[in-house]
């Protein structure tokens, strides 16, 4: 009996021993918890397994049915696991259910869970990237594995089958985006829960073009960071309709909130640069206005990584540098406009001497590469500080450098202004502040022509005590808004987006800071 076979496997023993006590959701959750425990975090991450909570599977199915235009027909989950998506589909009234998975134990649990819902499915142990299905699906729904493929044979297979993956890191979920379109009929829909990085990373250009060549993008919905085991992974439901299909603007949403739709022409035009779609109409207008008077930061200064030692325990000494030694600066040392330096020294510099030499003697701005504060959405996300010419930045920092001191000080203020914070967060959801994203930030041409005012404010801010810092921040913001030539409406959009829920309550006080030329208003602590 199937029940006896499952009972012999420790992770599944309890979930089949007392079926009357468990709902389908509880059965699936219990199995997945036990499976995760048995695998351990490292093996689970290597396999790219992030199990889908029932409410999230239901949300993806809801989006798929609404935006994919499929009300009935053959439904396939090519990575069925323990059945979360198939159970959600059954509850939505879909009956012709099919699934593939490599784990026979998970498939047995999926059958059991579906029976508890009064449904059944044709489940098959198979590799969905290789299997030739007897019939294409009308609707595909899935949460495919995430993570980079390291095994050489598997990498070679994926590159052979999906040439659009060439030129970048080969990720399992990217392969499934393309495979999904092979598994659905023309006019059929594929709805996948995947990380959102494929939309904006530079190396994803060929993938985005390949998707557009085969499908219409029907919906893109930001669903946040639902996986405790991957707390920095932001996911989305993406609904693709295989061509030929009706052309219409893609629905764009964040959670339950609808944002500004995006047309196929817009997606095609931006496929190489990246799809930055999580914007309201007001936010799109803000970004367009900033871009129209700007050049990319990468054309105004050199943007790069700090030095990677390869072995910090060997090369990083936690002490002040002695004569002839080089001091090191890491992400933990950077606070806005200054260094709170924890002394570090480059040890055994032999293999790193040339990398260190490239930085020494040059003044730079260091930008923290990881900055996130989920508890305070109004927190500044880009934090940067000037770095003395006798210190070397580690790879926890991105760096800006140029030969003109006033421009560098002005750029220090620009990247920490509310306007740039808003633009940056509208452009990427990645918690890593990567040089590739920094290079694309807009720099007003007016700043390049005359950096003096903003550079002066930046120097004042670097010397300011706690009592003056906030008012100077607001004067810097006002200067940046003027350099971009933003209207009052667009300034309002930037402020509201940056300060989040505090905006309606605090905006009058914030505006007073912006309009006060003296810098003598209440300190940040008073506003907060």
Residue pairs with C-beta under 8 A, 6 or more apart in sequence:
2 108
2 111
2 112
3 16
5 108
6 12
6 13
6 15
6 16
6 105
6 108
6 109
6 112
7 13
7 16
7 17
9 105
10 34
10 38
11 31
11 34
11 35
11 37
11 38
11 105
12 31
12 34
12 105
12 108
12 109
14 30
14 34
15 22
15 27
15 30
15 31
15 34
15 109
15 112
16 109
16 112
19 27
19 112
19 116
22 30
22 116
23 116
24 83
24 87
24 113
24 114
24 116
24 117
25 54
25 87
25 113
27 82
27 109
27 112
27 113
27 116
28 54
28 82
28 83
28 84
28 87
28 109
28 110
28 113
29 53
29 54
31 82
31 105
31 106
31 109
32 51
32 81
32 82
35 49
35 51
35 82
35 105
35 106
36 44
36 49
36 51
36 229
39 47
39 49
41 229
44 229
45 147
45 229
45 230
46 147
47 145
47 147
48 144
48 145
48 146
48 147
48 172
48 173
49 81
49 145
50 143
50 146
50 227
50 229
50 230
50 233
51 81
51 82
51 84
51 143
52 60
52 81
52 84
52 85
52 143
52 193
53 84
53 226
54 84
54 87
54 88
56 193
56 223
56 226
57 84
57 85
57 87
57 88
57 143
57 193
58 88
58 91
58 92
59 223
59 237
60 85
60 88
60 141
60 143
60 191
60 193
60 223
60 237
61 85
61 88
61 89
61 92
61 141
61 191
62 92
63 191
63 219
63 221
63 237
63 239
64 70
64 139
64 141
64 189
64 191
64 237
64 239
65 71
65 92
65 139
66 219
67 189
67 218
67 219
67 239
67 251
68 139
68 189
68 190
68 191
68 218
68 219
68 239
68 241
69 189
69 218
69 241
69 246
70 138
70 139
70 188
70 189
72 94
72 95
72 96
72 138
73 96
73 137
73 138
73 139
73 188
74 96
74 98
74 135
74 136
74 137
74 138
74 139
75 86
75 89
75 94
75 96
75 97
75 98
75 137
75 138
75 139
75 140
75 141
76 98
76 99
76 100
76 133
76 137
76 139
76 140
76 141
76 183
76 184
77 83
77 85
77 86
77 89
77 98
77 99
77 100
77 140
77 141
77 142
78 99
78 100
78 128
78 140
78 142
78 144
78 176
78 179
78 180
78 183
79 100
79 101
79 128
79 142
79 143
79 144
79 145
79 176
80 86
80 99
80 100
80 101
80 106
80 107
80 110
80 121
80 123
80 142
81 101
81 103
81 106
81 110
81 143
82 106
82 109
82 110
82 113
83 99
83 106
83 109
83 110
83 111
83 113
83 114
83 121
84 143
85 141
85 142
85 143
86 97
86 99
86 110
86 114
86 119
86 121
87 113
87 114
87 117
87 119
88 141
89 97
89 139
89 141
90 97
90 114
90 117
90 118
90 119
90 121
91 117
94 139
95 119
97 114
97 119
97 120
97 121
97 122
98 121
98 122
98 123
98 124
98 137
99 107
99 110
99 121
99 122
99 123
99 124
100 123
100 124
100 125
100 126
100 127
100 128
100 131
101 107
101 110
101 123
101 125
101 126
102 125
102 126
102 127
103 125
104 125
107 123
107 124
107 125
110 121
110 123
111 120
111 121
111 123
114 120
114 121
124 131
128 176
128 179
128 183
129 157
129 158
129 161
129 175
129 176
129 179
133 183
136 183
136 184
136 185
136 188
137 183
137 184
137 185
137 188
138 184
138 185
138 188
138 189
139 184
139 188
139 189
139 190
139 191
140 180
140 183
140 184
140 188
140 189
140 190
140 191
140 192
141 190
141 191
141 192
142 176
142 180
142 191
142 192
142 193
143 192
143 193
143 194
144 172
144 173
144 176
144 192
144 194
145 172
145 173
145 176
146 171
146 172
146 173
146 194
146 195
146 230
146 233
147 171
147 172
148 169
148 170
148 171
148 172
149 155
149 158
149 170
149 171
149 172
149 175
155 170
158 165
158 170
158 175
159 165
159 166
159 170
161 175
161 179
162 174
162 175
162 178
162 179
162 210
163 206
164 178
164 206
164 207
164 209
164 210
165 171
165 174
165 175
165 178
165 206
165 207
166 206
167 203
167 206
168 201
168 203
168 204
168 206
168 207
169 203
171 198
173 192
173 194
173 195
173 198
174 198
174 204
174 207
176 192
176 194
177 192
177 194
177 198
177 207
177 211
177 238
177 240
178 207
178 210
178 211
178 214
180 190
180 192
180 240
181 190
181 211
181 214
181 215
181 240
181 242
183 190
184 190
184 242
185 242
186 242
186 243
186 244
186 245
187 241
187 242
187 244
187 245
188 241
188 242
189 218
189 239
189 240
189 241
189 242
190 215
190 239
190 240
190 241
190 242
191 219
191 237
191 238
191 239
191 240
192 237
192 238
192 240
193 223
193 235
193 236
193 237
194 235
194 236
194 238
195 233
195 234
195 235
195 236
196 222
196 234
196 235
196 236
196 429
197 204
197 430
198 204
198 207
198 208
199 208
199 220
199 236
199 274
199 275
199 276
199 277
200 274
200 275
200 276
200 427
200 428
200 429
200 430
201 274
201 436
202 274
202 436
204 274
205 271
205 272
205 273
205 274
208 267
208 271
208 272
208 274
208 275
209 271
209 272
211 217
211 240
212 264
212 267
212 268
212 271
214 240
214 242
214 243
215 240
215 241
215 242
215 243
215 245
216 240
216 241
216 243
216 245
216 246
216 247
216 248
216 250
216 264
217 238
217 239
217 240
217 250
217 262
217 264
217 267
218 239
218 240
218 241
218 248
218 250
218 251
219 237
219 238
219 239
219 250
219 251
219 252
219 253
220 236
220 237
220 238
220 239
220 250
220 251
220 252
220 253
220 262
220 275
220 277
220 278
221 236
221 237
221 238
221 251
221 252
221 253
221 254
221 255
222 234
222 236
222 253
222 254
222 255
222 278
222 429
223 235
223 236
223 237
223 255
224 234
224 235
224 255
225 231
225 232
225 233
225 234
225 235
226 235
227 233
227 235
232 372
232 431
234 429
234 430
247 264
249 261
249 262
249 263
249 264
250 261
250 262
250 263
250 264
250 267
250 277
251 258
251 261
252 258
252 259
252 260
252 261
252 262
252 277
252 278
252 279
253 259
254 278
259 277
259 278
259 279
259 280
259 283
260 279
260 280
260 281
260 283
260 284
262 275
262 277
267 275
270 276
273 440
274 427
276 287
276 426
276 427
276 428
278 426
278 429
279 287
279 426
282 489
282 490
282 493
283 422
283 426
283 493
283 497
285 490
285 493
286 422
286 423
286 426
286 486
286 490
286 493
286 494
287 423
287 426
287 427
289 484
289 485
289 486
289 487
289 490
290 419
290 423
290 442
290 444
290 484
290 486
291 442
293 442
293 444
293 445
293 446
293 484
293 485
294 442
294 443
294 444
294 445
294 484
295 442
295 443
295 445
295 448
296 439
296 440
296 441
296 442
296 443
297 303
297 400
297 411
297 415
297 438
297 439
297 440
297 441
297 442
297 443
298 438
298 439
298 440
299 443
300 402
300 407
300 411
300 443
300 448
301 400
301 401
301 402
301 407
301 408
301 411
302 399
302 400
302 401
302 402
303 398
303 399
303 400
303 435
303 438
303 439
304 398
304 399
304 401
304 435
305 395
305 397
305 398
305 399
305 435
306 329
306 330
306 359
306 366
306 392
306 393
306 394
306 395
306 396
306 397
306 398
306 399
307 352
307 355
307 356
307 359
307 392
307 393
307 394
307 395
308 394
308 395
309 315
309 316
309 352
309 394
309 395
314 347
314 348
315 346
315 347
315 348
315 349
315 352
316 328
316 344
316 345
316 346
316 347
316 394
317 344
317 345
317 346
317 347
318 342
318 343
318 344
319 343
319 344
319 345
320 327
320 343
320 345
321 327
321 343
321 345
321 346
322 345
325 345
325 346
326 345
326 346
326 349
326 356
326 360
326 390
326 391
326 392
327 341
327 343
327 344
327 345
327 346
327 390
327 391
327 392
328 344
328 345
328 346
328 391
328 392
328 393
328 394
329 339
329 341
329 344
329 366
329 387
329 391
329 392
329 393
329 394
329 397
330 342
330 344
330 393
330 394
330 396
330 397
331 368
331 369
331 370
331 394
331 396
331 397
332 342
332 396
333 339
333 340
333 341
333 342
333 385
334 340
334 366
334 367
334 368
334 383
334 384
334 385
334 397
335 383
335 385
336 380
336 383
336 384
336 385
336 416
336 461
336 469
337 384
337 385
337 386
337 412
337 416
337 458
337 461
337 462
337 464
338 385
338 386
338 462
339 385
339 386
339 387
346 352
346 356
346 392
349 356
356 392
359 391
359 392
359 393
359 399
360 389
360 390
360 392
361 389
361 390
362 389
362 401
363 386
363 387
363 388
363 389
363 401
363 405
363 408
364 386
364 387
364 393
364 399
364 400
364 401
364 408
365 384
365 385
365 386
365 387
365 399
365 400
365 401
365 408
365 411
365 412
365 415
366 384
366 385
366 386
366 387
366 393
366 397
366 398
366 399
367 382
367 383
367 384
367 397
367 398
367 399
367 400
367 415
367 433
367 438
368 382
368 383
368 384
368 396
368 397
368 433
369 395
369 396
369 397
369 398
369 432
369 433
369 434
370 396
370 431
370 432
370 433
371 381
371 382
371 383
371 431
371 433
372 381
372 431
373 379
373 381
377 500
377 501
378 498
378 499
378 500
378 502
380 416
380 421
381 421
381 424
381 425
381 433
382 415
382 416
382 420
382 421
382 424
382 433
383 416
384 400
384 412
384 415
384 416
385 412
386 408
386 409
386 412
386 462
387 393
387 399
393 399
398 433
398 434
398 435
398 438
400 408
400 411
400 412
400 415
400 438
401 408
402 408
402 411
404 451
405 455
406 451
406 452
406 455
407 447
407 448
407 451
407 455
409 451
409 454
409 455
409 458
409 459
410 447
410 451
410 454
410 455
410 458
411 443
411 447
412 458
413 454
413 455
413 457
413 458
413 461
413 476
413 479
413 480
414 420
414 443
414 447
414 454
414 480
415 438
415 441
416 473
416 476
417 476
417 477
417 480
418 477
418 480
418 494
418 495
418 498
419 477
419 480
419 481
419 484
419 486
419 494
420 441
420 442
420 480
421 498
422 493
422 494
422 497
422 498
423 441
423 442
424 433
424 437
424 441
425 497
426 497
427 437
427 440
427 441
428 437
430 437
442 484
444 480
444 483
444 484
444 485
446 483
446 485
447 454
447 483
453 479
454 476
454 479
454 480
454 483
457 472
457 475
457 476
457 479
458 476
460 468
460 472
460 519
461 469
461 472
461 473
461 476
464 472
464 519
466 523
466 524
466 525
467 523
468 519
468 520
468 523
469 523
469 524
470 513
470 521
470 522
470 523
470 524
470 526
470 527
471 513
471 516
471 519
471 520
471 521
471 522
471 523
472 519
473 513
473 524
474 510
474 513
474 514
474 516
474 521
475 513
475 514
475 516
475 517
475 519
477 514
478 514
478 515
481 491
481 494
486 494
495 503
495 507
495 510
496 503
496 507
499 506
499 507
499 510
506 527
509 522
509 527
510 527
512 521
513 521
513 522
513 527
